[in-house]
Amino acid sequence: LQGFYYHRLPAQRRIVLALGARLGLAHGFTRDLNGQIVQDLPASERFFAGGDTTVRGFTLDRLGDEETITPAGFPTGGNSVIVLNSELRIGVLGPLTATGFVDAGNVFLKASDLDLTNIRPTAGFGVMYRSPVGPIRVDLGFNLDPRELHPGVQERSRVLHILLGQPF
């Protein structure tokens, strides 16, 4: 389930408020794995978040907790996800736009683990150039609550993203 809202604010400069919300829940099929009953989704069907089009204070697919990120820092995904985005886009000069954003979300191992009180916040800013082939953006996101998911594995506190198009 996802929804997006864009509203141009009444001002001399072009200012757009962009909001987005995404919620995903999935339930795996029950299967017998060497005499053990397992109910899991294949890796290709799991939810992942973090990166330039979801929660920009994290690198690609690295949003999660101890259950969805391995001790080596590899994302395994989960059966539920929530992503919330808010962005203010302000026209600066001609094709240049400045942006400020606040994103939040998390990936949960099971759909029943979805917890709206366990949302990871990020914030940041960026610049967009409206080129003839589409928007080119550079965003700098800050993880507002970096954690040590496993001993010796600290999350990054800031991430630079370069992307073509809008993040949402």
N, C-alpha and C positions, 0 to 999 in steps of 0.2 A: 504494500500500500504506500503510495507516495502522493504528495501534493505540493504545489509551488504557487507562490503569489508574488506578483510584481506590481509596484505602485509608484507612479511618478509623483514626487512631492511638489507642491506649489512653491517654486523659488525661481530667482532669476537664472541661476545656473541649473543645468540639467542634473537633477538628483533623483535616483531611483532606489527604493527600498525593495530588496529581494529577500524572500523568505522561502525556506524549503523544509519539508519533513518527510522522512522515510522510515517505514517500519516493516520488518520482515520476520516471519515466523514459519518454520518448517518442521515437519515430523517425519522421521525416517521409517522405512519399512523394517519389520522384524525379520531377522534371518538367523540361521544356525551357523555359528562359526566355531568349528571343532568342538561341538558339544556345548558351546556357550551361546545363549540367546543374546543377540546384539541388536540394538535398534539405533541405527546411525545413518547419516546421509553420506553419500560419496563426497570426496573432497571437492569435486567440480560443482557440486550443488550447494555447498555451504556458503554462508554469508561472510564477507570480509569487509573491512572499512579502514579508512586512513588513506590519505593521499590527496591529490589535487582536485578530485571531484567529490570527495566525501568530507572528511574531517581533516582540515589542512594543517593542523599542528602535529600531524603524524606522517611518517613516510608511508609509502604504498602498502596497504594491507596490514600495517603494524599496530592497529588499534585493537586492544583486547586486554585480557588479564592473564593470570597464571594458567588458567585452563585452556586458553585459546592461543597462547604463544609458548613455544617450546623453550627449555632452558638455553638453547643456542640462539634464541631470538627469532625462530622461524614461525610464521603464522600458520595455524592449522584450521582457522575458521570456526564458525559455530552455527547453530540452528536458529538463532535469532539475532537481530540487529536493530539498532535505532540510530538514526542520523538526523540532526537538527542543524540547519544553516540559517544565518541571517547576515545580510551584507548591505552596506550603503555604498552606492556607486555615484561618484560626483564628477561631472564633466569639468575638466581643468582648462584645456586649451585645444581647440580643434578636435583631432582624433584621440587625444589623451584623456584617460579617465583614472581618477584615484579611487581606491576602494579600502574600506575598513570592514572587517568581518569578525563574527563570533560564531564558532561551530562547536558542536558537542555530539557525543554519541558513545556507543560501545557495542561490542560483539559478545554474545553469551553462548556458552557451550550448548545448552538445551533451550528449547522454546519456553519451558516452564521456569527457566532461570532469569528471564527478562525482568529487570528491576529498574524502574525509572529514577530511583535514588542513586543508582550506580552509573551515572553519566559522566564521561570524561570531557572537560571543557578545554577549548583552545581559542585563541584570538590572533589577529594579525592584520596586515595591511598589504596593499599591492598596487600595481600600475597596469593599466590595460591600454593597448594601442589598437584602434579600429583600423585594420589594414584592409586592402582590397580583397584579400582571401579569407577574411574573418578576424575575430579578435585574437590578439597575442597578449598573454598575461604573464606577469611575474608576481608571485605572492610569497610573502614571508609569514609563516605560521609559527606561533609559540604555544607549546604545551604548557598550560597553566598549572598542571599538577603532575610533573614527571615522577615516575615510580621506578623502583628497582623490582622488576617482576620476578627475577631469580637472582640469587647471590652473584654479584659481580656484573650483572646485566642491567645497566641503567638506560632508560628511555632517553631519546634525544630531546633537548629542551626547545630547539627551533629547527625548522625545516624550510628550505627554499624550493618553490615549485615553479616550473615554467610550463605553460600549457597553451594550446590552441583552443579557442572557444571559451564559453562560460563554464564555471565549475558546476552550476546547477541551473 
